[in-house]
């Protein structure tokens, strides 16, 4: 009981601190109001966390924080469902795979697949999913993220993508692992 209360207290403090990083347009910036540049990846990650707080009813959350963030993210989307980072971030390698913005698009979609929010954004989600499935995914990290995303939304291609991911696994005795292409663990 005390541990749970303490955990919720920490969550509440963290949530209150988020307001320092929220910009007037609904986006979130790693640098807060000091740098008026909302980041796509940072906003998506923040909105995803807010969605989980709401879903698990851990602490009271202003629904506008979530809705404004989702709406801002939609405005950052290209016609094909792609996203371009609007603000530099500390670790840009988490956004790209082989020079493409597919990893960023995949990351953003996790903000939209919350329990009660998926239906409202179904058409938008489908546009980005189509982009992710349009070209072959050879990067293991992006393939794993996309497979997980497809599984969360019960997409018919999730089993095919999981089979592809498993086919790329390296099995060494009782261990199974995946190698990142190019030997650079930061390629995605």
Contact map, one row per residue, 1 for C-alpha under 8 A:
11111000000000000000000000000000000000000000000000000000000000000000000000000000000000000000000000000000000000000000000000000000000000000000000000000000000000000000000000000000000000000000
11111100000000000000000000000000000000000000000000000000000000000000000000000000000000000000000000000000000000000000000000000000000000000000000000000000000000000000000000000000000000000000
11111110000000000000000000000000000000000000000000000000000000000000000000000000000000000000000000000000000000000000000000000000000000000000000000000000000000000000000000000000000000000000
11111111000000000000000000000000000000000000000000000000000000000000000000000000000000000000000000000000000000000000000000000000000000000000000000000000000000000000000000000000000000000000
11111111100000000000000000000000000000000000000000000000000000000000000000000000000000000000000000000000000000000000000000000000000000000000000000000000000000000000000000000000000000000000
01111111110000000000000000000000000000000000000000000000000000000000000000000000000000000000000000000000000000000000000000000000000000000000000000000000000000000000000000000000000000000000
00111111111000000000000000000000000000000000000000000000000000000000000000000000000000000000000000000000000000000000000000000000000000000000000000000000000000000000000000000000000000000000
00011111111100000000000000000000000000000000000000000000011000000000000000000000000000000000000000000000000000000000000000000000000000000000000000000000000000000000000000000000000000000000
00001111111110000000000000000000000000000000000000000000000000000000000000000000000000000000000000000000000000000000000000000000000000000000000000000000000000000000000000000000000000000000
00000111111111000000000000000000000000000000000000000000000000000000000000000000000000000000000000000000000000000000000000000000000000000000000000000000000000000000000000000000000000000000
00000011111111100000000000000000000000000000000000000000001000000000000000000000000000000000000000000000000000000000000000000000000000000000000000000000000000000000000000000000000000000000
00000001111111110000000000000000000000000000000000000000001000000000000000000000000000000000000000000000000000000000000000000000000000000000000000000000000000000000000000000000000000000000
00000000111111111000000000000000000000000000000000000000000000000000000000000000000000000000000000000000000000000000000000000000000000000000000000000000000000000000000000000000000000000000
00000000011111111100000000000000000000000000000000000000000000000000000000000000000000000000000000000000000000000000000000000000000000000000000000000000000000000000000000000000000000000000
00000000001111111110000000000000000000000000000000000000000010000000000000000000000000000000000000000000000000000000000000000000000000000000000000000000000000000000000000000000000000000000
00000000000111111110000000000000000000000000000000000000000000000000000000000000000000000000000000000000000000000000000000000000000000000000000000000000000000000000000000000000000000000000
00000000000011111111100000000000000000000000000000000000000000000000000000000000000000000000000000000000000000000000000000000000000000000000000000000000000000000000000000000000000000000000
00000000000001111111110000000000000000000000000000000000000000000000000000000000000000000000000000000000000000000000000000000000000000000000000000000000000000000000000000000000000000000000
00000000000000111111110000000000000000000000000000000000000000000000000000000000000000000000000000000000000000000000000000000000000000000000000000000000000000000000000000000000000000000000
00000000000000001111110000000001100000000000000000000000000000000000000000000000000000000000000000000000000000000000000000000000000000000000000000000000000000000000000000000000000000000000
00000000000000001111111000011111100000000000000000000000000000000000000000000000000000000000000000000000000000000000000000000000000000000000000000000000000000000000000000000000000000000000
00000000000000000111111101111001100000000000000000000000000000000000000000000000000000000000000000000000000000000000000000000000000000000000000000000000000000000000000000000000000000000000
00000000000000000000111111111001100101000000000000000000000000000000000000000000000000000000000000000000000000000000000000000000000000000000000000000000000000000000000000000000000000000000
00000000000000000000011111100000000000000000000000000000000000000000000000000000000000000000000000000000000000000000000000000000000000000000000000000000000000000000000000000000000000000000
00000000000000000000001111100000000000000000000000000000000000000001000100000000000000000000000000000000000000000000000000000000000000000000000000000000000000000000000000000000000000000000
00000000000000000000011111110000000000000000000000000000000000001001101100000000000000000000000000000000000000000000000000000000000000000000000000000000000000000000000000000000000000000000
00000000000000000000011111111000000001110010000000000000000000000001100110000000000000000000000000000000000000000000000000000000000000000000000000000000000000000000000000000000000000000000
00000000000000000000111001111101000001100110010000000000000000000000100000000000000000000000000000000000000000000000000000000000000000000000000000000000000000000000000000000000000000000000
00000000000000000000111000111111101111100110000000000000000000000000000000000000000000000000000000000000000000000000000000000000000000000000000000000000000000000000000000000000000000000000
00000000000000000000100000011111000001100100000000000000000000000000000000000000000000001000000000000000000000000000000000000000000000000000000000000000000000000000000000000000000000000000
00000000000000000000100000001111111000000000000000000000000000000000000000000000000000000000000000000000000000000000000000000000000000000000000000000000000000000000000000000000000000000000
00000000000000000001111000011111111100000000000000000000000000000000000000000000000000000000000000000000000000000000000000000000000000000000000000000000000000000000000000000000000000000000
00000000000000000001111000001011111100000000000000000000000000000000000000000000000000000000000000000000000000000000000000000000000000000000000000000000000000000000000000000000000000000000
00000000000000000000000000000011111100000000000000000000000000000000000000000000000000000000000000000000000000000000000000000000000000000000000000000000000000000000000000000000000000000000
00000000000000000000000000001011111110000000000000000000000000000000000000000000000000000000000000000000000000000000000000000000000000000000000000000000000000000000000000000000000000000000
00000000000000000000001000001001111111000000000000000000000000000000000000000000000000000000000000000000000000000000000000000000000000000000000000000000000000000000000000000000000000000000
00000000000000000000000000001000001111100000000000000000000000000000000000000000000001100000000000000000000000000000000000000000000000000000000000000000000000000000000000000000000000000000
00000000000000000000001000111100000111110110000000000000000000000000000000000000000001100000000000000000000000000000000000000000000000000000000000000000000000000000000000000000000000000000
00000000000000000000000000111100000011111110000000000000000000000000000000000000000011111000000000000000000000000000000000000000000000000000000000000000000000000000000000000000000000000000
00000000000000000000000000100000000001111111000000000000000000000000000010010000001111100000000000000000000100000000000000000000000000000000000000000000000000000000000000000000000000000000
00000000000000000000000000000000000000111111100000000000000000000000000000000000000010000000001000000001001100000000000000000000000000000000000000000000000000000000000000000000000000000000
00000000000000000000000000011100000001111111110000000000000000000000000000000000000000000000000000000000000000000000000000000000000000000000000000000000000000000000000000000000000000000000
00000000000000000000000000111000000001111111111000000000000000000000100010000000000000000000000000000000000000000000000000000000000000000000000000000000000000000000000000000000000000000000
00000000000000000000000000000000000000011111111100000000000000000000110010000000000000000000000000000000001111100000000000000000000000000000000000000000000000000000000000000000000000000000
00000000000000000000000000000000000000001111111110000000000000000000000000000000000000000000000000000000001100100000000000000000000000000000000000000000000000000000000000000000000000000000
00000000000000000000000000010000000000000111111111000000000000000000000000000000000000000000000000000000000000000000000000000000000000000000000000000000000000000000000000000000000000000000
00000000000000000000000000000000000000000011111111100000000000001100110000000000000000000000000000000000000000100000000000000000000000000000000000000000000000000000000000000000000000000000
00000000000000000000000000000000000000000001111111110000000000000000000000000000000000000000000000000000000001110100000000000000000000000000000000000000000000000000000000000000000000000000
00000000000000000000000000000000000000000000111111111000000000000000000000000000000000000000000000000000000000100000000000000000000000000000000000000000000000000000000000000000000000000000
00000000000000000000000000000000000000000000011111111100000010001100000000000000000000000000000000000000000000000000000000000000000000000000000000000000000000000000000000000000000000000000
00000000000000000000000000000000000000000000001111111110000000000100000000000000000000000000000000000000000000100100000000000000000000000000000000000000000000000000000000000000000000000000
00000000000000000000000000000000000000000000000111111111000000000000000000000000000000000000000000000000000000000100000000000000000000000000000000000000000000000000000000000000000000000000
00000000000000000000000000000000000000000000000011111111111010000000000000000000000000000000000000000000000000000000000000000000000000000000000000000000000000000000000000000000000000000000
00000000000000000000000000000000000000000000000001111111111110000000000000000000000000000000000000000000000000000000000000000000000000000000000000000000000000000000000000000000000000000000
00000000000000000000000000000000000000000000000000111111110000000000000000000000000000000000000000000000000000000110000000000000000000000000000000000000000000000000000000000000000000000000
00000000000000000000000000000000000000000000000000011111110000000000000000000000000000000000000000000000000000000000000000000000000000000000000000000000000000000000000000000000000000000000
00000000000000000000000000000000000000000000000000001111111100000000000000000000000000000000000000000000000000000000000000000000000000000000000000000000000000000000000000000000000000000000
00000001000000000000000000000000000000000000000000001111111100000000000000000000000000000000000000000000000000000000000000000000000000000000000000000000000000000000000000000000000000000000
00000001001100000000000000000000000000000000000000001100111110000000000000000000000000000000000000000000000000000000000000000000000000000000000000000000000000000000000000000000000000000000
00000000000000000000000000000000000000000000000000000100111111000000000000000000000000000000000000000000000000000000000000000000000000000000000000000000000000000000000000000000000000000000
00000000000000100000000000000000000000000000000001001100001111101000000000000000000000000000000000000000000000000000000000000000000000000000000000000000000000000000000000000000000000000000
00000000000000000000000000000000000000000000000000000000000111111100000000000000000000000000000000000000000000000000000000000000000000000000000000000000000000000000000000000000000000000000
00000000000000000000000000000000000000000000000000000000000011111110000000000000000000000000000000000000000000000000000000000000000000000000000000000000000000000000000000000000000000000000
00000000000000000000000000000000000000000000000000000000000001111111000000000000000000000000000000000000000000000000000000000000000000000000000000000000000000000000000000000000000000000000
00000000000000000000000001000000000000000000001001000000000011111111100000000000000000000000000000000000000000000000000000000000000000000000000000000000000000000000000000000000000000000000
00000000000000000000000000000000000000000000001001100000000001111111110000000000000000000000000000000000000000000000000000000000000000000000000000000000000000000000000000000000000000000000
00000000000000000000000000000000000000000000000000000000000000111111111000000000000000000000000000000000000000000000000000000000000000000000000000000000000000000000000000000000000000000000
00000000000000000000000011100000000000000000000000000000000000011111111100000000000000000000000000000000000000000000000000000000000000000000000000000000000000000000000000000000000000000000
00000000000000000000000001110000000000000011001000000000000000001111111110000000000000000000000000000000000000000000000000000000000000000000000000000000000000000000000000000000000000000000
00000000000000000000000000000000000000000001001000000000000000000111111111000000000000000000000000000000000000110000000000000000000000000000000000000000000000000000000000000000000000000000
00000000000000000000000001000000000000000000000000000000000000000011111111100000000000000000000000000000000000000000000000000000000000000000000000000000000000000000000000000000000000000000
00000000000000000000000011100000000000000000000000000000000000000001111111110000000000000000000000000000000000000000000000000000000000000000000000000000000000000000000000000000000000000000
00000000000000000000000000100000000000010011000000000000000000000000111111111000000000000000000000000000000100000000000000000000000000000000000000000000000000000000000000000000000000000000
00000000000000000000000000000000000000000000000000000000000000000000011111111000000000000000000000000000000000000000000000010000000000000000000000000000000000000000000000000000000000000000
00000000000000000000000000000000000000000000000000000000000000000000001111111000000000000000000000000000000000000000000000000000000000000000000000000000000000000000000000000000000000000000
00000000000000000000000000000000000000010000000000000000000000000000000111111100001100000000000000000000000000000000000000000000000000000000000000000000000000000000000000000000000000000000
00000000000000000000000000000000000000000000000000000000000000000000000011111111111100000000000000000000000000000000000000000000000000000000000000000000000000000000000000000000000000000000
00000000000000000000000000000000000000000000000000000000000000000000000000011111111000000000000000000000000000000000000000000000000000000000000000000000000000000000000000000000000000000000
00000000000000000000000000000000000000000000000000000000000000000000000000001111110000000000000000000000000000000000000000000000000000000000000000000000000000000000000000000000000000000000
00000000000000000000000000000000000000000000000000000000000000000000000000001111110000000000000000000000000000000000000000000011001000000000000000000000000000000000000000000000000000000000
00000000000000000000000000000000000000000000000000000000000000000000000000001111111000000000000000000000100000000000000000010011111000000000000000000000000000000000000000000000000000000000
00000000000000000000000000000000000000000000000000000000000000000000000000001111111100000000000000001100100000000000000000000001001000000000000000000000000000000000000000000000000000000000
00000000000000000000000000000000000000010000000000000000000000000000000000011100111110000000000000001001100000000000000000000000000000000000000000000000000000000000000000000000000000000000
00000000000000000000000000000000000000010000000000000000000000000000000000011000011111000000000000001001000000000000000000000000000000000000000000000000000000000000000000000000000000000000
00000000000000000000000000000000000000111000000000000000000000000000000000000000001111110000000000000001000000000000000000000000000000000000000000000000000000000000000000000000000000000000
00000000000000000000000000000000000011110000000000000000000000000000000000000000000111110000000000000000000000000000000000000000000000000000000000000000000000000000000000000000000000000000
00000000000000000000000000000000000011110000000000000000000000000000000000000000000011111000000000000000000000000000000000000000000000000000000000000000000000000000000000000000000000000000
00000000000000000000000000000000000000100000000000000000000000000000000000000000000011111101000000000000000000000000000000000000000000000000000000000000000000000000000000000000000000000000
00000000000000000000000000000100000000100000000000000000000000000000000000000000000000111111000000000000000000000000000000000000000000000000000000000000000000000000000000000000000000000000
00000000000000000000000000000000000000000000000000000000000000000000000000000000000000011111000000000000000000000000000000000000000000000000000000000000000000000000000000000000000000000000
00000000000000000000000000000000000000000000000000000000000000000000000000000000000000001111110000000000000000000000000000000000000000000000000000000000000000000000000000000000000000000000
00000000000000000000000000000000000000000000000000000000000000000000000000000000000000011111111100000000000000000000000000000000000000000000000000000000000000000000000000000000000000000000
00000000000000000000000000000000000000000000000000000000000000000000000000000000000000000011111110000000000000000000000000000000000000000000000000000000000000000000000000000000000000000111
00000000000000000000000000000000000000000000000000000000000000000000000000000000000000000011111100000011000000000000000000000000000000000000000000000000000000000000000000000000000000000111
00000000000000000000000000000000000000001000000000000000000000000000000000000000000000000001111110001111001000000000000000000000000000000000000000000000000000000000000000000000000000000001
00000000000000000000000000000000000000000000000000000000000000000000000000000000000000000001111111111111000000000000000000000000000000000000000000000000000000000000000000000000000000000011
00000000000000000000000000000000000000000000000000000000000000000000000000000000000000000000101111111110000000000000000000000000000000000010010000000000000000000000000000000000000000000011
00000000000000000000000000000000000000000000000000000000000000000000000000000000000000000000000111110000000000000000000000000000000000000010000000000000000000000000000000000000000000000011
00000000000000000000000000000000000000000000000000000000000000000000000000000000000000000000000111111000000000000000000000000000000000000000000000000000000000000000000000000000000000000000
00000000000000000000000000000000000000000000000000000000000000000000000000000000000000000000000111111110000000000000000000000000000000000000000000000000000000000000000000000000000000000000
00000000000000000000000000000000000000000000000000000000000000000000000000000000011100000000001110111111100000000000000000000000000000000000000000000000000000000000000000000000000000000000
00000000000000000000000000000000000000000000000000000000000000000000000000000000010000000000001110011111110000000000000000000000001100000000010000000000000000000000000000000000000000000000
00000000000000000000000000000000000000000000000000000000000000000000000000000000000000000000011110011111111000000000000000000000000000000000010000000000000000000000000000000000000000000001
00000000000000000000000000000000000000001000000000000000000000000000000000000000001110000000011100001111111100000000000000000000000000000000000000000000000000000000000000000000000000000000
00000000000000000000000000000000000000000000000000000000000000000000000000000000111000000000000000001111111110000000000000000001000100000000000000000000000000000000000000000000000000000000
00000000000000000000000000000000000000000000000000000000000000000000000000000000000000000000000000000111111111000000000000000001000100000000010011001000000000000000000000000000000000000000
00000000000000000000000000000000000000001001100000000000000000000000000000000000000000000000001000000011111111100000000000000000000000000000000010000000000000000000000000000000000000000000
00000000000000000000000000000000000000011001100000000000000000000000000010000000000000000000000000000001111111110000000000000000000000000000000000000000000000000000000000000000000000000000
00000000000000000000000000000000000000000001000000000000000000000000000000000000000000000000000000000000111111111000000000001001000000000000000000001000000000000000000000000000000000000000
00000000000000000000000000000000000000000001000100000000000000000000000000000000000000000000000000000000011111111100000000000000000000000000000000001000000000000000000000000000000000000000
00000000000000000000000000000000000000000001101110100000000000000000010000000000000000000000000000000000001111111100000000000000000000000000000000000000000000000000000000000000000000000000
00000000000000000000000000000000000000000000000100000000000000000000010000000000000000000000000000000000000111111100110010001000000000000000000000000000000000000000000000000000000000000000
00000000000000000000000000000000000000000000000000000000000000000000000000000000000000000000000000000000000011111110110000000000000000000000000000000001100000000000000000000000000000000000
00000000000000000000000000000000000000000000000100110010000000000000000000000000000000000000000000000000000001111111110000000000000000000000000000000000000000000000000000000000000000000000
00000000000000000000000000000000000000000000000000000010000000000000000000000000000000000000000000000000000000001111110000000000000000000000000000000000000000000000000000000000000000000000
00000000000000000000000000000000000000000000000000000000000000000000000000000000000000000000000000000000000000000111111000000000000000000000000000000000000000000000000000000000000000000000
00000000000000000000000000000000000000000000000000000000000000000000000000000000000000000000000000000000000000011111111110000000000000000000000000000000000000000000000000000000000000000000
00000000000000000000000000000000000000000000000000000000000000000000000000000000000000000000000000000000000000011111111111001000000000000000000000000000000000000000000000000000000000000000
00000000000000000000000000000000000000000000000000000000000000000000000000000000000000000000000000000000000000000001111111000000000000000000000000000000000000000000000000000000000000000000
00000000000000000000000000000000000000000000000000000000000000000000000000000000000000000000000000000000000000000000111111000000000000000000000000000000000000000000000000000000000000000000
00000000000000000000000000000000000000000000000000000000000000000000000000000000000000000000000000000000000000010000111111111000000000000000000000000000000000000000000000000000000000000000
00000000000000000000000000000000000000000000000000000000000000000000000000000000000000000000000000000000000000000000011111111100000000000000000000000000000000000000000000000000000000000000
00000000000000000000000000000000000000000000000000000000000000000000000000000000000000000000000000000000000000000000000011111110000000000000000000000000000000000000000000000000000000000000
00000000000000000000000000000000000000000000000000000000000000000000000001000000100000000000000000000000000000000000000011111111000000000000000000000000000000000000000000000000000000000000
00000000000000000000000000000000000000000000000000000000000000000000000000000000000000000000000000000000000010010000010011111111100000000000000000000000000000000000000000000000000000000000
00000000000000000000000000000000000000000000000000000000000000000000000000000000000000000000000000000000000000000000000001111111110000000000000000000000000000000000000000000000000000000000
00000000000000000000000000000000000000000000000000000000000000000000000000000001100000000000000000000000000000000000000000111111111000000000000000000000000000000000000000000000000000000000
00000000000000000000000000000000000000000000000000000000000000000000000000000001110000000000000000000000110010000000000000011111111100000000000000000000000000000000000000000000000000000000
00000000000000000000000000000000000000000000000000000000000000000000000000000000100000000000000000000000000000000000000000001111111110000000000000000000000000000000000000000000000000000000
00000000000000000000000000000000000000000000000000000000000000000000000000000000100000000000000000000000000000000000000000000111111111000000000000000000000000000000000000000000000000000000
00000000000000000000000000000000000000000000000000000000000000000000000000000001110000000000000000000100000000000000000000000011111111100000000000000000000000000000000000000000000000000000
00000000000000000000000000000000000000000000000000000000000000000000000000000000000000000000000000000100110000000000000000000001111111100000000001000000000000000000000000000000000000000000
00000000000000000000000000000000000000000000000000000000000000000000000000000000000000000000000000000000000000000000000000000000111111111000000000000000000000000000000000000000000000000000
00000000000000000000000000000000000000000000000000000000000000000000000000000000000000000000000000000000000000000000000000000000011111110000000000000000000000000000000000000000000000000000
00000000000000000000000000000000000000000000000000000000000000000000000000000000000000000000000000000000000000000000000000000000001111111000000000000000000000000000000000000000000000000000
00000000000000000000000000000000000000000000000000000000000000000000000000000000000000000000000000000000000000000000000000000000000011111100000000000000000000000000000000000000000000000000
00000000000000000000000000000000000000000000000000000000000000000000000000000000000000000000000000000000000000000000000000000000000010111111011000000000000000000000000000000000000000000000
00000000000000000000000000000000000000000000000000000000000000000000000000000000000000000000000000000000000000000000000000000000000000011111011000000000000000000000000000000000000000000000
00000000000000000000000000000000000000000000000000000000000000000000000000000000000000000000000011000000000000000000000000000000000000001111111000000000000000000000000000000000000110000001
00000000000000000000000000000000000000000000000000000000000000000000000000000000000000000000000000000000000000000000000000000000000000001111111100000000000000000000100100000000011110000000
00000000000000000000000000000000000000000000000000000000000000000000000000000000000000000000000000000000000000000000000000000000000000000011111110000000000000000000000000000000000100000001
00000000000000000000000000000000000000000000000000000000000000000000000000000000000000000000000010000110010000000000000000000000000000001111111111000000000000000000000000000000000000000001
00000000000000000000000000000000000000000000000000000000000000000000000000000000000000000000000000000000000000000000000000000000000000001111111111100000000000001000100000000000000000000000
00000000000000000000000000000000000000000000000000000000000000000000000000000000000000000000000000000000000000000000000000000000000000000001111111110000000000000100100000000000000000000000
00000000000000000000000000000000000000000000000000000000000000000000000000000000000000000000000000000000011000000000000000000000000000000000111111111000000000000000000000000000000000000000
00000000000000000000000000000000000000000000000000000000000000000000000000000000000000000000000000000000010000000000000000000000000100000000011111111100000000000000000000000000000000000000
00000000000000000000000000000000000000000000000000000000000000000000000000000000000000000000000000000000000000000000000000000000000000000000001111111110000001001100100000000000000000000000
00000000000000000000000000000000000000000000000000000000000000000000000000000000000000000000000000000000000000000000000000000000000000000000000111111111000001000000000000000000000000000000
00000000000000000000000000000000000000000000000000000000000000000000000000000000000000000000000000000000010011000000000000000000000000000000000011111111100000000000000000000000000000000000
00000000000000000000000000000000000000000000000000000000000000000000000000000000000000000000000000000000000000000000000000000000000000000000000001111111111111000000000000000000000000000000
00000000000000000000000000000000000000000000000000000000000000000000000000000000000000000000000000000000000000000000000000000000000000000000000000111111111001100000000000000000000000000000
00000000000000000000000000000000000000000000000000000000000000000000000000000000000000000000000000000000000000001000000000000000000000000000000000011111111000000000000000000000000000000000
00000000000000000000000000000000000000000000000000000000000000000000000000000000000000000000000000000000000000001000000000000000000000000000000000001111111000000000000000000000000000000000
00000000000000000000000000000000000000000000000000000000000000000000000000000000000000000000000000000000000000000000000000000000000000000000000000000111111101000000000000000000000000000000
00000000000000000000000000000000000000000000000000000000000000000000000000000000000000000000000000000000000000000000000000000000000000000000000000000111111111000000000000000000000000000000
00000000000000000000000000000000000000000000000000000000000000000000000000000000000000000000000000000000000000000000000000000000000000000000000000000100011111100000000000000000000000000000
00000000000000000000000000000000000000000000000000000000000000000000000000000000000000000000000000000000000000000000000000000000000000000000000000000100001111111000000000000000000000000000
00000000000000000000000000000000000000000000000000000000000000000000000000000000000000000000000000000000000000000000000000000000000000000000000000110110011111111100000000000000000000000000
00000000000000000000000000000000000000000000000000000000000000000000000000000000000000000000000000000000000000000000000000000000000000000000000000000010000111111110000000000000000000000000
00000000000000000000000000000000000000000000000000000000000000000000000000000000000000000000000000000000000000000000000000000000000000000000000000000000000011111111000000000000000000000000
00000000000000000000000000000000000000000000000000000000000000000000000000000000000000000000000000000000000000000000000000000000000000000000001000100000000011111111100000000000000000000000
00000000000000000000000000000000000000000000000000000000000000000000000000000000000000000000000000000000000000000000000000000000000000000000000100100000000001111111110000000000000000000000
00000000000000000000000000000000000000000000000000000000000000000000000000000000000000000000000000000000000000000000000000000000000000000000000000000000000000111111111000000000000000000000
00000000000000000000000000000000000000000000000000000000000000000000000000000000000000000000000000000000000000000000000000000000000000000000000000000000000000011111111100000000000000000000
00000000000000000000000000000000000000000000000000000000000000000000000000000000000000000000000000000000000000000000000000000000000000000001001100100000000000001111111110000000000000000000
00000000000000000000000000000000000000000000000000000000000000000000000000000000000000000000000000000000000000000000000000000000000000000000000000000000000000000111111110000000000000000000
00000000000000000000000000000000000000000000000000000000000000000000000000000000000000000000000000000000000000000000000000000000000000000000000000000000000000000011111110000000000000000000
00000000000000000000000000000000000000000000000000000000000000000000000000000000000000000000000000000000000000000000000000000000000000000001000000000000000000000001111111000000010000000000
00000000000000000000000000000000000000000000000000000000000000000000000000000000000000000000000000000000000000000000000000000000000000000000000000000000000000000000111111100001111000000000
00000000000000000000000000000000000000000000000000000000000000000000000000000000000000000000000000000000000000000000000000000000000000000000000000000000000000000000000111110001111000000000
00000000000000000000000000000000000000000000000000000000000000000000000000000000000000000000000000000000000000000000000000000000000000000000000000000000000000000000000011111111100000000000
00000000000000000000000000000000000000000000000000000000000000000000000000000000000000000000000000000000000000000000000000000000000000000000000000000000000000000000000001111111000000000000
00000000000000000000000000000000000000000000000000000000000000000000000000000000000000000000000000000000000000000000000000000000000000000000000000000000000000000000000000111110000000000000
00000000000000000000000000000000000000000000000000000000000000000000000000000000000000000000000000000000000000000000000000000000000000000000000000000000000000000000000000111111000000000000
00000000000000000000000000000000000000000000000000000000000000000000000000000000000000000000000000000000000000000000000000000000000000000000000000000000000000000000000000111111100000000000
00000000000000000000000000000000000000000000000000000000000000000000000000000000000000000000000000000000000000000000000000000000000000000000000000000000000000000000000011110111110000000000
00000000000000000000000000000000000000000000000000000000000000000000000000000000000000000000000000000000000000000000000000000000000000000000000000000000000000000000000011100011111000000000
00000000000000000000000000000000000000000000000000000000000000000000000000000000000000000000000000000000000000000000000000000000000000000001000000000000000000000000000111000001111100000000
00000000000000000000000000000000000000000000000000000000000000000000000000000000000000000000000000000000000000000000000000000000000000000001000000000000000000000000000011000000111110100000
00000000000000000000000000000000000000000000000000000000000000000000000000000000000000000000000000000000000000000000000000000000000000000011100000000000000000000000000000000000011111111010
00000000000000000000000000000000000000000000000000000000000000000000000000000000000000000000000000000000000000000000000000000000000000000011000000000000000000000000000000000000001111110010
00000000000000000000000000000000000000000000000000000000000000000000000000000000000000000000000000000000000000000000000000000000000000000000000000000000000000000000000000000000000111110010
00000000000000000000000000000000000000000000000000000000000000000000000000000000000000000000000000000000000000000000000000000000000000000000000000000000000000000000000000000000001111111000
00000000000000000000000000000000000000000000000000000000000000000000000000000000000000000000000000000000000000000000000000000000000000000000000000000000000000000000000000000000000111111110
00000000000000000000000000000000000000000000000000000000000000000000000000000000000000000000000000000000000000000000000000000000000000000000000000000000000000000000000000000000000100111111
00000000000000000000000000000000000000000000000000000000000000000000000000000000000000000000110000000000000000000000000000000000000000000000000000000000000000000000000000000000000000011111
00000000000000000000000000000000000000000000000000000000000000000000000000000000000000000000110111000000000000000000000000000000000000000000000000000000000000000000000000000000000111011111
00000000000000000000000000000000000000000000000000000000000000000000000000000000000000000000111111000010000000000000000000000000000000000010110000000000000000000000000000000000000000001111
